[in-house]
Amino acid sequence: MNITPTTLRQISSQDFVAFGVNDLAYIKVVDVDGSTGYAIHAADGTPLTVMPEREAAFAAVRQHELEPVSVH
């Protein structure tokens, strides 16, 4: 399937939320009791876990055959 901007405008809200859910995981910096942690979220926003180190978070995502994406 060739995904174009026009195609994206025509998908339902529910399909848009699921877009990338099987391919991506988002990683963002969070505060955990005064220390820096790295939260991993599924593409639909579902929180998955928090890791103490950025490299560990990226490795965990890749280990589950997902593509990590940083959120700033």
N, C-alpha and C positions, 0 to 999 in steps of 0.2 A: 504494500500500500504506500503510495506516494503522499506524504503529509505536506500540505501547503498551508500558508496563512488562511486561505479561504476554507480549507478543510477544518482547521482549528476553530474558526468562527462558527461552524455548523454543528460541532459536537455538543452533546448535552452537558449540563453542569456536572452530573454524576460521572460521565465519561471523562470530563476534564480533570476531576479530582483524582481519578484512577490513572491518569496519564503518567507513565513512567514508574508506577508503583512497583513493578517487577524488575526495574532496571536501576533505579537511583536510590540513594540514601543521603540525607542532608546531615552535615556535621556543623555544629555551632558551639562557640565558647559560652560556658555558663559558669556561674558562681556556685560552688558547693561548700557551704560552711566556711567561707572566706578563702577558699582555694579555687584555682581554675580547673574546670572540668570540660569535657567535650561531649556534648549530648548528640546522640545519633537518633535521627527521626526518619521514618519511612517517607516516601515521596508524598503520601497523602497527609503527612503531618503527625502521624501516630508516633509518640515517643517510644523508643526501643530500649536504650540504655545510656549510661554516662560512663565515659572512660577517663582515667586520670591524665592520659597523655594523648596529644594529637596524633602521633604516629600510630599508637595502638588503636585509636578509633578508625583511622583510615585502613589499617590492616584488617581489622575485624569486618569492616564493610566489604572489602575486597575478598576476604575469605568466604563470604556468603554470596559471592559472584554478583555483587552490586557495584555500581560506579559511585564513589564518594564525591560529594559536591559541598564545598565550603559555603556557609552562610555567614555574612558579615553583619 
